C-alpha cells in the first residue's frame, strides 16, 4: 500500500510539473503573438508614414525579423515540451544517466 501511495504521489508530481510547463509555454506563446502583433503594426504604420506603399511596409524584413528570431525560441520550447527534441530528448537523458550510474557502479565494485 505504501508503495502505491508513493507511486501515485510521483505520478501526481510529474503530471503537475507537465501542466506547469504547458502553462508556461502557452503564456510564452500568447506574449509572443501579442507583442509581435503590436510591434508589426507599429512598424507598418511607421513605414507608411515614411512614404512606403502598403506592400512595401508589410513585407519589410524588419517587420518579420522579430517573428522569425523569437519564433525559433518558441519552436525549440515546443519541441522540448511535446517530446520532439531529436538531439537531446528524454530518452537521451535517461541513457546518459544510466550510463554514468553503471560506470560509477563498476568503479565502486572494483574497490570492494
WOSUL-V436797 format. One record per backbone hydrogen bond with DSSP energy under -1.0 kcal/mol. CO is the residue of the C=O (numbers start at 1). NH is the residue of the N-H. If there is no record, write none. Layout:
BEGIN
co,nh
CO,NH
CO,NH
END
This chain:
BEGIN
co,nh
1,5
2,6
3,7
4,8
5,9
6,10
7,11
8,12
9,13
10,14
11,15
12,16
13,17
14,18
15,19
16,20
17,21
18,22
19,23
20,24
21,25
22,26
23,27
24,28
25,29
26,30
27,31
28,32
29,33
30,34
31,35
32,36
33,37
34,38
35,39
36,40
37,41
38,42
39,43
40,44
41,45
42,46
43,47
44,48
45,49
46,50
47,52
48,51
53,57
54,58
55,59
60,63
61,65
64,68
65,69
66,70
67,71
68,72
69,73
70,74
71,75
72,76
73,77
74,78
75,79
76,80
77,81
78,82
79,84
84,86
89,93
90,94
91,95
92,96
93,97
94,98
95,99
96,100
97,101
98,102
99,103
100,104
101,105
102,106
103,107
104,108
105,109
106,110
109,112
END
